[in-house]
């Protein structure tokens, strides 16, 4: 009887030890299996999970626009007063709904090339009004003249055409015209071969962004989705030194196994440069644990604050000898047009920039850019890309519409918020195929290890107690 009991206790201890060992073995083995599966599924080749979502995003992406309606146009134009603006919006469009085109695989270099078609569909239900709502905004064509044609004689000729077309520093335009273009009355009568259509995003519908060539990750998963070339080149020809390089991905995804210490680099053609995001917080998105990465203030800092940004300072007049921060002059990228990018409401910008503008109120929560990245796969499951379009306006003695100005203005035209969040159906599928399996495996590992250890210790204690009792 004693032997049977002792044998049973030993057997229980052995089973417990085996379960604990299985749990211990399953940890590295399970991690290897997960790593192998993830590495296979994130590669950009036909048949993988990543490829399906890469060719055509399963997430609905929207661009919201807020127009800065100028309240005192005559006061500014005639008295060089501070500009009073009122934010009007949002006006919402669905974008990135078109699949990538001209997808070409290069198995020799392990790359894939494509172009991304541009398209925008107005969403009335997500907007405060119609595309025909009219606002007072800067006259883009008139404001650009001193920058595009600095010669005084040429300006005098153009001034006569500006007066003939009855164009002024500010104008009334519909939302649709401001965003997507209109035939400008002044440019219409200019005899030079220039585009007669003006718009903040003209041309957009029917155009493409690219060609992009990215690594597919087949030979090295740490390079998956990283851009090799943009428009056939590794540099942009807009900036000097390393600022001109095309770095990182397009931000839709990143190489897998993202750690909080990683700096996520990505390229945005909207701002004509590569930029980066750093970890800010971890949170739950529809049952999926994600890391939030945000643009740090030093990304748009002045060279004084961040010496790495020295090659992004190209206009010393605009930036007060490269001491102002929060601005990015992209005029070289926009054929000489005086376009300046900032965060909405000049968030993280020098206070001097907003001294002559009334009606702005920056807010970190509403105006910052972030990416919510699932760390195991590297997929971006939610994002908000926010930026503001401004124009540099300066006095011009030969142009009547601008000659009464006594100072330079950085005039905000609009700001946008491009957002996308993984849908409920996609999130459920992601939980089932990725995070659910990983959690289940982790749970099995812990249960086996815990139960095994408890069984081993309990049965060994019982066995020792039984032996001690029998010895007496």
Buried (B, 14 or more C-beta within 10 A) or exposed (E): EEEEEBEBBEEBBEBBBBBBBBBBEBBEEBBEEBBEBBBBBBBBBEEBBBBEBBBEBEBBBBBBBBBBBBBBBEBBBEEBEBBBBBBBBBBBBBBBBEEBEEBEBEEEEBBBBBBBBBBBEBBEEEBEEEBEBBBBBBBBBBBBBBBBBEEEEBBEBBBEBBBEBEBBBBBEBBBBBBBBBBEBBBBEEBEEEEEBBBBBBBEBEEEBBBBBBBBBBBEEBEBBBBBBBBBEEEEBEBBEEEBBBBBBBBBBBBBBBBEEEBEBBBBBBBBBBBBBBBBBEEEEBBEBEBBBBBBBBBBBBBBBEBEBBBEBBBBEEBBEEBBBBBBBBBBBBBEEBBBBBBBBBBBBBBEEBBEBBBBBEBEEEBBBBBBBBBBBBBBBBBBBBBBBBBBBBBBBBBBBBBEBBEEBBBBBBBBBBBBBBBEEEBBBBBBEEBBBBBEEBBEBBEEBBEBBBEBBBBBBEBBEEBEEEEEE
